[in-house]
């Protein structure tokens, strides 16, 4: 319970602003570009630093990192609550993201140590995934409830009591989970991964919101170049931040992509749907928040039961169901119109919620189960990175796509629907045009996300053969000696016992190569 508190907060803060943005827009008057940065700078900060902090926790102690991160997260929350300008709010959200990056991988690594038996570990990670998913799902609901009675800054102050309890109890209850492993953190890799990601997304966001420009193109190209250099550098390092050899395993690769794409679809749909319910259908904020409850319930429940279901049907079937259910759920947003669409919205969240829940549980267990305990933090960071980057990319890419449609088809009076509706003296025809243009953007974003999930579902169906996914691989095919030495895993022991089905699904050798550092 101590571990799950910060996990819930970190994920909840990734979505708590979805319903709060209209209030923030009224209070701080951010530009369209600033509004997107307020929403997704948090996810980019978390995602770009998770790998680094996962390695730091593995090497220098997870308890220390958890305590420092929790304290900084509380400071960032208090600063964001009372930010007088959009610029300061963006800075505070970035600080919260940096702190959140220290909490998630260490918390997942703690569970890997406390529950060493594969089945118990899977159950614990399922609960971790449920808490993480519940945070994303209830973020808009909690935000809506708070905004009904308090000012917009209250959505950040709710973090402080949980952080205070964590700082009190963590040193007592988590003192035994500290572990270290050799190697130094490569500062150049940390800097290039973070800078490359931010530059690439900035260029894309700027182009979508304001059109192509020299600045946008240069930023995007520079970002992609840095990310390419980062990937190349990891192959040469003795202790890389991201072990690219893990992606030789097909189940691992599809699982990580499954962590990214569903979060992108979910965050974009939740953000755009929040604006749709409030600004297009003119629903009160509490009613808009309560409409998200059915989908949140399905998502959280699916997270909890997924490990038990995967034991019976295997990861291949779970991944396929995940993507096709999300694709179907997103299509239910297409019949929504400016006159009504509440029923379609609820159906969309419930159907897609099954896929979202599967993605959380499968990704976390697959990545942590693929490496020895001493690397659990850095492996867990890969899972959380795919989630957080997906959350930020959903708003940046699909949100920017919707913004582009609005800019092209709307009345061309302001960059966003909320800004347009706040202009004085609008004619009724202009209001109708603005709302219709926003709904068109919502439809386009949902359709694109649905098509991407159909494509990934087909890839999982064709790329992951049924045979071999649930059978233990021969001992000689698991990992080379060089892989074990490079990843710091222990040699197999005669008393280790056979791999369980869950372990074999996580650590088997894919047809494209061995998975180094396999857990035994």
DOVEXDREN-397185 format. One record per residue (C-alpha): x, y, z. Coordinates in steps of 0.25 Angstrom, whole numbers, plus 2048, in hexadecimal, padded with zeros to 3 digits. Example, Ala and Ser with C-alpha at 12.3 -4.5 7.8 and 13.67 -1.06 7.14 Angstrom:
<rs>
[[831 7EE 81F]];
[[837 7FC 81D]];
</rs>
This chain:
<rs>
[[800 800 800]];
[[80C 809 803]];
[[811 807 7F5]];
[[804 808 7EE]];
[[801 816 7F3]];
[[80C 81E 7EB]];
[[809 815 7DF]];
[[7FA 819 7E0]];
[[7FE 828 7E0]];
[[808 827 7D5]];
[[7FE 821 7CB]];
[[7F2 829 7D0]];
[[7FA 836 7CE]];
[[7FC 832 7BF]];
[[7ED 833 7BD]];
[[7E7 83C 7C8]];
[[7E8 848 7BF]];
[[7DF 843 7B4]];
[[7D2 849 7BA]];
[[7DA 855 7C1]];
[[7DF 85B 7B4]];
[[7D3 864 7B2]];
[[7D5 86A 7BF]];
[[7E4 86B 7BE]];
[[7E1 872 7B0]];
[[7D8 87C 7B7]];
[[7E1 87F 7C2]];
[[7EF 87F 7BB]];
[[7EB 882 7AD]];
[[7F6 878 7A7]];
[[7F8 878 798]];
[[7F5 86B 790]];
[[803 867 791]];
[[804 86A 79F]];
[[7F8 862 7A2]];
[[7FD 856 79C]];
[[80A 857 7A3]];
[[803 859 7B1]];
[[7FC 84B 7AE]];
[[808 843 7A8]];
[[815 849 7AE]];
[[812 841 7BA]];
[[812 834 7B2]];
[[81E 838 7AA]];
[[826 83B 7B6]];
[[822 82D 7BC]];
[[824 825 7B0]];
[[831 82B 7AC]];
[[838 829 7B9]];
[[832 81C 7BE]];
[[83D 813 7B8]];
[[848 81C 7BE]];
[[841 81C 7CC]];
[[83E 80D 7CB]];
[[84D 80A 7C9]];
[[851 814 7D4]];
[[847 80D 7DE]];
[[84D 800 7DA]];
[[85B 805 7DD]];
[[85A 80E 7E9]];
[[84E 80A 7F1]];
[[83F 80A 7EE]];
[[83B 80F 7FC]];
[[843 81C 7FB]];
[[83E 81F 7ED]];
[[830 81D 7F1]];
[[831 826 7FD]];
[[838 831 7F4]];
[[82E 830 7E9]];
[[822 830 7F2]];
[[826 83D 7F9]];
[[829 844 7EC]];
[[81B 83F 7E6]];
[[815 846 7F2]];
[[81C 853 7F0]];
[[819 853 7E1]];
[[80A 850 7E5]];
[[809 85C 7EE]];
[[810 865 7E4]];
[[806 861 7D9]];
[[7FA 863 7E2]];
[[7FE 872 7E4]];
[[804 875 7D6]];
[[800 883 7D2]];
[[804 881 7C3]];
[[804 876 7B9]];
[[813 876 7B8]];
[[815 873 7C7]];
[[80A 868 7C6]];
[[812 862 7BB]];
[[81F 862 7C3]];
[[818 85D 7CF]];
[[812 851 7C7]];
[[820 84E 7C1]];
[[825 84E 7D0]];
[[81A 844 7D3]];
[[81E 83C 7C7]];
[[82C 83B 7CB]];
[[828 836 7D9]];
[[81E 82C 7D4]];
[[829 826 7CB]];
[[831 822 7D8]];
[[825 81C 7DF]];
[[81F 812 7D4]];
[[82B 809 7D1]];
[[82F 808 7DF]];
[[821 805 7E4]];
[[820 7FA 7D9]];
[[82E 7F4 7DD]];
[[82A 7F4 7EC]];
[[81E 7EB 7E8]];
[[827 7E2 7E0]];
[[830 7E0 7ED]];
[[825 7DE 7F7]];
[[81E 7D4 7EE]];
[[829 7CB 7E8]];
[[81F 7BF 7E5]];
[[81B 7C1 7D6]];
[[80C 7BF 7D9]];
[[80C 7C8 7E5]];
[[814 7D2 7DE]];
[[80A 7D2 7D2]];
[[7FF 7D4 7DC]];
[[806 7E0 7E3]];
[[809 7E6 7D5]];
[[7FB 7E4 7D1]];
[[7F7 7EC 7DD]];
[[802 7F7 7DA]];
[[7FD 7F8 7CC]];
[[7EE 7F9 7D1]];
[[7F3 805 7DA]];
[[7FA 80B 7CF]];
[[7EE 809 7C5]];
[[7E5 80E 7D0]];
[[7ED 81B 7D2]];
[[7EB 81E 7C3]];
[[7DD 81A 7C3]];
[[7D8 821 7CF]];
[[7E1 82E 7CD]];
[[7D6 835 7C5]];
[[7CB 830 7CF]];
[[7D3 836 7DB]];
[[7D6 842 7D4]];
[[7C8 844 7D0]];
[[7C3 842 7DF]];
[[7CE 84C 7E4]];
[[7CB 857 7DA]];
[[7BC 856 7DD]];
[[7BF 85D 7EB]];
[[7CD 862 7EA]];
[[7D6 86A 7E1]];
[[7DF 863 7D6]];
[[7EB 862 7DF]];
[[7E4 858 7E8]];
[[7E7 84D 7DE]];
[[7F6 84E 7E2]];
[[7F4 850 7F1]];
[[7ED 842 7F2]];
[[7FB 83C 7F0]];
[[801 842 7FD]];
[[7FA 839 808]];
[[7FE 82C 800]];
[[80C 831 7FF]];
[[80D 835 80E]];
[[809 827 812]];
[[813 820 808]];
[[81E 828 80E]];
[[81A 824 81C]];
[[818 815 81A]];
[[822 812 80E]];
[[82F 812 816]];
[[829 809 820]];
[[822 7FF 817]];
[[82B 7FF 80B]];
[[839 800 811]];
[[83C 7F1 80D]];
[[83A 7F3 7FE]];
[[847 7FB 7FB]];
[[850 7F4 7F1]];
[[85B 7F8 7E8]];
[[862 7F3 7DC]];
[[86F 7F8 7D5]];
[[871 802 7CA]];
[[86F 811 7C9]];
[[864 818 7C2]];
[[868 81E 7B5]];
[[865 82D 7B6]];
[[866 82F 7A7]];
[[85B 824 7A4]];
[[852 82B 7AE]];
[[854 839 7A8]];
[[852 834 79A]];
[[846 82B 79C]];
[[83F 837 7A4]];
[[843 842 79A]];
[[840 839 78E]];
[[832 836 792]];
[[82E 844 796]];
[[834 84A 789]];
[[82D 840 780]];
[[81F 842 787]];
[[821 851 788]];
[[823 851 779]];
[[817 849 776]];
[[80E 850 780]];
[[812 85E 77A]];
[[810 85A 76C]];
[[802 854 76F]];
[[7FE 860 778]];
[[803 86C 76F]];
[[808 866 762]];
[[815 862 75C]];
[[821 86B 760]];
[[830 86B 75F]];
[[830 869 76F]];
[[827 85E 76F]];
[[82E 856 764]];
[[83C 859 76A]];
[[837 854 778]];
[[831 848 772]];
[[83D 844 76A]];
[[847 847 776]];
[[83E 83E 77F]];
[[83E 832 776]];
[[84D 833 774]];
[[84F 833 783]];
[[846 827 785]];
[[84D 820 77A]];
[[85B 823 781]];
[[855 81E 78E]];
[[851 811 789]];
[[85F 80F 782]];
[[866 813 78F]];
[[85E 808 797]];
[[864 7FD 78F]];
[[872 801 792]];
[[870 803 7A1]];
[[874 7F9 7AB]];
[[869 7FD 7B4]];
[[85E 804 7AB]];
[[852 80C 7AF]];
[[849 803 7A6]];
[[84D 7F5 7A3]];
[[849 7F4 794]];
[[84C 7E5 794]];
[[83F 7E3 79C]];
[[837 7E7 78F]];
[[83C 7DB 788]];
[[831 7D3 78F]];
[[824 7D5 787]];
[[81B 7D4 793]];
[[823 7DF 79A]];
[[823 7E8 78E]];
[[814 7E7 78C]];
[[811 7E9 79B]];
[[819 7F5 79B]];
[[812 7FB 78F]];
[[805 7F7 796]];
[[809 800 7A1]];
[[80B 80C 798]];
[[800 80C 78E]];
[[7F4 809 797]];
[[7F8 814 7A1]];
[[7FA 81D 795]];
[[7EB 81A 790]];
[[7E6 81B 79F]];
[[7EC 828 7A2]];
[[7E8 82E 795]];
[[7DA 829 796]];
[[7D8 82D 7A5]];
[[7DD 83B 7A2]];
[[7D5 83E 796]];
[[7C9 837 79C]];
[[7CA 840 7A8]];
[[7C9 84C 79F]];
[[7BE 846 797]];
[[7B5 843 7A3]];
[[7B8 851 7A9]];
[[7B9 85B 79E]];
[[7B1 854 793]];
[[7A6 84D 79B]];
[[7A7 858 7A6]];
[[7A6 84D 7B1]];
[[7AA 852 7C0]];
[[7B8 84D 7C4]];
[[7B3 843 7CE]];
[[7AA 83C 7C4]];
[[7B5 83C 7BA]];
[[7BE 835 7C5]];
[[7B3 82B 7C9]];
[[7B1 826 7BB]];
[[7C0 821 7BB]];
[[7BD 818 7C7]];
[[7B8 80C 7BF]];
[[7C4 80B 7B6]];
[[7CD 80E 7C2]];
[[7C7 802 7CA]];
[[7C8 7F8 7BE]];
[[7D7 7FD 7BC]];
[[7DB 7FB 7CA]];
[[7D4 7ED 7CB]];
[[7DA 7E8 7BF]];
[[7E8 7EC 7C4]];
[[7E6 7E3 7D0]];
[[7E0 7D7 7C9]];
[[7EA 7D7 7BD]];
[[7F5 7CF 7C4]];
[[7EC 7C4 7C7]];
[[7E6 7C4 7B9]];
[[7F4 7C5 7B3]];
[[7F7 7B8 7BB]];
[[7EC 7B1 7B3]];
[[7ED 7B7 7A5]];
[[7FB 7BC 7A4]];
[[800 7CA 7A0]];
[[7FE 7C9 791]];
[[7EF 7C8 793]];
[[7EF 7D3 79D]];
[[7F7 7DC 794]];
[[7EE 7DA 789]];
[[7E1 7DC 791]];
[[7E7 7E9 796]];
[[7E9 7EF 789]];
[[7DC 7EB 782]];
[[7D4 7EF 78E]];
[[7DA 7FD 78F]];
[[7D8 7FF 780]];
[[7CA 7FB 781]];
[[7C8 804 78D]];
[[7CE 810 786]];
[[7C4 80E 77A]];
[[7B8 811 783]];
[[7BD 81F 784]];
[[7BA 821 775]];
[[7AA 822 776]];
[[7AC 82D 781]];
[[7A6 83B 77C]];
[[7A5 849 781]];
[[797 846 785]];
[[799 839 78D]];
[[7A3 82E 78F]];
[[7A3 82A 79E]];
[[79F 81C 79C]];
[[7A9 81A 791]];
[[7B4 820 79A]];
[[7B1 816 7A6]];
[[7B0 80A 79C]];
[[7BE 80E 797]];
[[7C4 80F 7A4]];
[[7BF 802 7A9]];
[[7C3 7FA 79D]];
[[7D1 800 79B]];
[[7D3 7FF 7AA]];
[[7D4 7F0 7A9]];
[[7E0 7F2 7A0]];
[[7E6 7FD 7A8]];
[[7E6 7F5 7B4]];
[[7EC 7E9 7AD]];
[[7F8 7F2 7A8]];
[[7FB 7F7 7B6]];
[[7FC 7E9 7BC]];
[[803 7E2 7B1]];
[[80E 7EC 7AE]];
[[812 7EE 7BD]];
[[813 7DF 7BF]];
[[81A 7DC 7B2]];
[[825 7E6 7B4]];
[[828 7E3 7C3]];
[[828 7D4 7C0]];
[[832 7D5 7B5]];
[[83E 7D9 7BE]];
[[844 7D5 7CB]];
[[840 7DC 7D8]];
[[84C 7E6 7D8]];
[[847 7EC 7CB]];
[[839 7EC 7CF]];
[[839 7FC 7D0]];
[[83F 7FE 7C2]];
[[836 7F4 7BC]];
[[82A 7F9 7C3]];
[[82E 807 7BE]];
[[82C 802 7AF]];
[[81E 7FE 7B2]];
[[81B 80B 7B9]];
[[822 813 7AE]];
[[819 80D 7A4]];
[[80D 810 7AC]];
[[811 81F 7AF]];
[[816 822 7A1]];
[[809 81C 79C]];
[[801 825 7A5]];
[[809 831 7A0]];
[[80A 82D 792]];
[[7FB 82B 791]];
[[7F8 83A 795]];
[[804 83F 78D]];
[[801 837 780]];
[[7F2 834 780]];
[[7EF 840 788]];
[[7F7 849 77E]];
[[7F0 841 772]];
[[7E2 845 778]];
[[7E7 854 77A]];
[[7EC 854 76B]];
[[7DE 850 766]];
[[7D8 85A 76F]];
[[7E1 865 76A]];
[[7DE 861 75B]];
[[7CF 85F 75C]];
[[7CC 869 768]];
[[7C8 877 768]];
[[7D7 87B 768]];
[[7D4 885 774]];
[[7DD 87E 77E]];
[[7E6 871 77F]];
[[7DD 869 788]];
[[7CE 867 78A]];
[[7CE 86C 798]];
[[7D5 879 794]];
[[7CB 87A 789]];
[[7BF 879 792]];
[[7C5 883 79B]];
[[7C5 88E 791]];
[[7BA 899 793]];
[[7AF 89B 789]];
[[7B0 88D 781]];
[[7A4 88B 777]];
[[79D 87E 77A]];
[[7A1 879 76C]];
[[7B0 87B 770]];
[[7AE 873 77D]];
[[7A7 867 775]];
[[7B3 868 76C]];
[[7BD 868 777]];
[[7B7 85C 77E]];
[[7B5 854 771]];
[[7C4 856 76D]];
[[7C8 851 77B]];
[[7BF 845 77A]];
[[7C5 842 76C]];
[[7D3 843 772]];
[[7CF 839 77D]];
[[7CA 82F 773]];
[[7D7 830 76B]];
[[7DF 82E 777]];
[[7D7 822 77B]];
[[7D7 81C 76E]];
[[7E6 81D 76C]];
[[7E8 817 77A]];
[[7DE 80B 777]];
[[7E6 808 76A]];
[[7F3 808 771]];
[[7ED 7FE 77B]];
[[7E8 7F5 770]];
[[7F5 7F5 769]];
[[7FC 7F1 776]];
[[7F2 7E6 779]];
[[7F4 7E0 76B]];
[[803 7E1 76E]];
[[802 7D9 77B]];
[[7F9 7CF 774]];
[[803 7CC 769]];
[[810 7CF 770]];
[[80E 7C8 77D]];
[[80B 7B9 77A]];
[[803 7B1 784]];
[[80D 7A6 785]];
[[819 7A9 78E]];
[[813 7B4 795]];
[[80E 7AC 7A1]];
[[819 7A1 7A1]];
[[826 7A2 7A8]];
[[832 7A4 79F]];
[[83E 79B 7A0]];
[[848 79F 7AA]];
[[853 7A0 79F]];
[[84A 7AA 797]];
[[848 7B4 7A3]];
[[853 7BD 7A3]];
[[862 7BD 79F]];
[[86D 7BE 7A9]];
[[871 7CC 7A4]];
[[862 7D1 7A5]];
[[862 7CC 7B4]];
[[86F 7D2 7B7]];
[[86C 7E0 7B0]];
[[85E 7E0 7B7]];
[[863 7DC 7C5]];
[[85A 7D0 7C6]];
[[85E 7C3 7CE]];
[[861 7B6 7C7]];
[[857 7AC 7C8]];
[[857 7A3 7D4]];
[[854 794 7D4]];
[[849 797 7DF]];
[[843 7A2 7D8]];
[[837 799 7D3]];
[[830 79A 7C6]];
[[82A 7A7 7C1]];
[[81C 7A9 7C3]];
[[812 7AC 7B7]];
[[813 7BB 7BB]];
[[822 7BB 7BC]];
[[823 7B4 7AF]];
[[81A 7BE 7A8]];
[[822 7C9 7AD]];
[[830 7C4 7AB]];
[[82F 7BA 7A0]];
[[838 7BC 794]];
[[831 7C2 788]];
[[833 7BD 77A]];
[[83B 7CA 778]];
[[845 7C8 783]];
[[848 7C5 791]];
[[843 7CE 79D]];
[[84F 7D2 7A5]];
[[84E 7D2 7B4]];
[[843 7C8 7B6]];
[[83C 7C7 7C3]];
[[83D 7B8 7C9]];
</rs>
